[in-house]
Each structure stands twice: as C-alpha cells, then as structure tokens.
Amino acid sequence: MTEVLAPCPGRVFAITEVSDPVFAQELVGPGIAIEPAPGRTTVVAPVAGTILKLHPHAFAMVTAAGLGILVHLGINTVRLDGAGFELVAAEGDTVAAGDPMVSWDPAEIRGDEISTTVMVVVLDRPAGTVSSPALGHDVAAGEPLFSVDG
C-alpha cells in the first residue's frame, strides 16, 4: 500500500464533483480533489518518487513500485502559461513525500473559466477505485489523503 499525502492545504471533496468533465469522469484516473486554502503555499510531493513531468500547473510522478500520480493545480490553469506559479523542484528529480514542488497563491490565480481546484489522480487505475477518509474535511499539506495498492 502506498500512502498518498495532501499536496496542499484545503478542503477535500470527491473528484467526481469537479467542474472539468475529464477529471470528474475519472478519464485520467481516479482521485481526490482539494479546494485549496487561500494564501501563498508550497505544494508538496504526495509520494516519494521521480518527477516524470513538471509544469507550473501540474506534475506527474512515479514511485519506485511504478505507481503514477498526477497533481493538477487548477482547471484550465495551463492557459496562464506559468503566471502565478513558481517551480521549486525540477523534472527528473527524485523526491521524498512532502518535498516542495511548486509555490503558488490560489487567490492570485484568475481568468475566464479558471478554477483553483487541485486534483490528485492515480494514473492507470480504473474509475471509482480511490476514496479518502478525509472527504469533507480540511487537510494540511503533507497529511494523509488516501492509500492505494502499489
């Protein structure tokens, strides 16, 4: 079992409730969503592993056991071309769970059809296979979010 940590502070809710249909239908993979707390914060690695892809608004990691995790900061935030995000880690880095990845202030992220909802997705898994005891509760960055086989 791999424990997946909250990458940022905020209120946890079901990914099926997010406004983006691709994430809501779990087409990328099952996961959990977080409505981030306001204020500048550093998003942390939810698992130990290697950073496969790192963009200002999203990053994908793989654990030593081959489990893939995607953290997507906001919906349609790719349109911002990195504005409002500061990379702390680098693509290819091997990191521990809880290590800093990206710094941002959700209150500063604005734009048409842009949301700051954070999605934490398990890649290459069937829809409906992730649930969290934290649903409906506030979490701090680095606190347990859910566990997954692998």
Secondary structure as GFF3:
##gff-version 3
##sequence-region A 1 150
A	DSSP	beta_strand	2	5	.	.	.	ID=ss1
A	DSSP	beta_strand	10	14	.	.	.	ID=ss2
A	DSSP	three_ten_helix	15	17	.	.	.	ID=ss3
A	DSSP	alpha_helix	21	24	.	.	.	ID=ss4
A	DSSP	beta_strand	31	36	.	.	.	ID=ss5
A	DSSP	beta_strand	41	44	.	.	.	ID=ss6
A	DSSP	beta_strand	49	55	.	.	.	ID=ss7
A	DSSP	beta_strand	58	62	.	.	.	ID=ss8
A	DSSP	beta_strand	68	75	.	.	.	ID=ss9
A	DSSP	three_ten_helix	77	80	.	.	.	ID=ss10
A	DSSP	beta_strand	85	87	.	.	.	ID=ss11
A	DSSP	beta_strand	94	95	.	.	.	ID=ss12
A	DSSP	beta_strand	100	104	.	.	.	ID=ss13
A	DSSP	three_ten_helix	106	108	.	.	.	ID=ss14
A	DSSP	beta_strand	115	122	.	.	.	ID=ss15
A	DSSP	beta_strand	138	139	.	.	.	ID=ss16
A	DSSP	beta_strand	144	148	.	.	.	ID=ss17
###
